[in-house]
Amino acid sequence: MHNIFSENIPWALGIVVVLFGIVAAHRLFLYRQKKNKMVKASEKFRNEILTELEGLYPTTHYWDKNVYPRLAQSITKIESAAIKFRPYAVRKSDFDSAIKKYCEYCKSLTWEKVTGWDMYPSMRTPGEIGPKEKFKQIVEIILSFTKDQ
């Protein structure tokens, strides 16, 4: 007796392999598409931050008195950029905390605080970093989320 099933096994196996290849190729295409969107979002976010903070970051040299209102004014644009980028952030709660820290710091940073820190080194605690260096660190933390992608 002739067994039809045993003759069709190679065909069935071939069809399964082809279907598996199609599914794998489609998933790879979707992964690359998602990755490209994440990279573009990261680049856009990074550029928005650096454009808004031009002249303030990464430099930590002398800031004129008129810089401090600009820090507070930057909050709106930084938050707006963060809202657009947030869906692409890998660690969303850490990202939200970094943006919140930036906003709080920029609201509280004043010319008097920075000048006082510079003028009275005896009032500093050991290991304390300066206000401009702390600002730089906060911005670097925010920008680090663009490297996760």
Buried (B, 14 or more C-beta within 10 A) or exposed (E): EEEEEEEEEEEEEEEEEEEEEEEEEEEEEEEEEEEEEBEEBBEBBBEBBEEBBEEBBEEBEEBEEEBBEBBBEBBEBBEEBBEEBBEBBEEEEBBEEBBEBBBEBBEEBBBEEBEEBEEEEEEEEEEEEEBBEBBBEBBEBBBEBBEEB
